Amino acid sequence: MREPPPPPDSAKNELIGALKAASELPDPASERRIPNSQDENRELFIRVMPDPVLRQIAFNVVERNCRKQFAQGADGVQLYVRLLTYVRLANVPEAVDEFERQFGPMLDQQALHEWKTITGRFKQP
């Protein structure tokens, strides 16, 4: 007789679900129904950055869910910048480097160049 499969690792599944939600573009209608879900997901994403194993899980979720979105011009750059901001808020330099190396090449490079040109005007010397 076959043994039933082991129960799923609920903590890991919960983390993956929350990270997936953090990497998706917010739906204004759902934000009205669940006021703080996006904030909670963002905080979880930031909180896992110091741990290399959890960070890799988070980045795998981002890659799986955002790869196509990153390539979509200005919208992809906007999503990338938003997620990069979350990584930077964790104040873990190696996480920032990993994020930029892993996801920067997925962007529409022309849109990225345009974004850098536009935002460069607003930076303080």
Order of alpha helices (4+ residues) and beta strands (2+ residues): alpha-alpha-alpha-alpha-alpha-alpha-alpha
